[in-house]
Amino acid sequence: MPELPEVEVVRRGLERWVAGRTVEAVEVLHPRAVRRHAGGGADFAARLRGETIGVPRRRGKYLWLPLEGGHQSVLGHLGMSGQLLVQPQDAPDEKHLRIRVRFEDDLGTELRFVDQRTFGGLSLHENTPDGLPDVIAHIARDPLDPLFDEGAYHLALRAKRTTVKRALLDQSLISGVGNIYADEALWRAKLHYERPTANLTRPRSTELLGHVRDVMNAALAVGGTSFDSLYVNVNGESGYFDRSLDAYGREDEPCRRCGTPMRRRPWMNRSSYFCPRCQRPPRVSS
């Protein structure tokens, strides 16, 4: 599932190619693509017609297109395979094209939502006073947000009394971090994923947060992480950060620090990758 860097790459592309354009028509080709919109496909298309799209925004993994006027936004759920593509109007339809948005101008491009597995979709929502779609108002700021409060995050970590990877993936504490970048940041910080947050000192949590930011910025610089053709930017191009991963997906490969074979363990219906030497598991109290 796309994490913060991948969603930010898409947001930047949409800002370049879609912001400021007025919707002429919307075609909903699969009802599941608008299942989160209460009024259904016809209502979604009718309410977007004639609206002008503002500068796309993101919080964590969530991406939305504000409509000029500031009262409503189109929230994009990318799910496991959703893609927002800007394509020439005469380009052949993708096999899994779900929604088409055409514009009033003569630029010759349209916005397409393509989703092979149909877990994602688009929906229209009222905005909060802060400009967020109301359904994601509970989502915390992400670590690249200038207004992210490090002090409050550290206190929340200590109070949560959970393990460090669970805390990194808790979108009510910090948004945008998923399984891949959590493993990468923990490897850089030499922390085991089951390390309790209750005894994580302020310097250690600050260091970990720095590694989260570093790995996300490094991923952004090369367009995100792509393990298959399902994650692409708005021009259909894949990212290359998978070539730079230090932990995720490297089971049995040598740790880039100490040479010890990396391990993978099942974790919350996912996997955790770590170095058994650099990232010692926490001691179990007797």
PyMOL commands that set and color helices and strands:
alter all, ss='L'
color gray80, all
select helices_A, chain A and resi 4-17+31-34+40-48+134-136+150-160+164-168+179-189+202-221+241-244
alter helices_A, ss='H'
color red, helices_A
select strands_A, chain A and resi 23-28+57-59+62-66+72-77+82-88+97-103+109-115+121-126+263-267+270-274
alter strands_A, ss='S'
color yellow, strands_A
deselect
rebuild
show_as cartoon
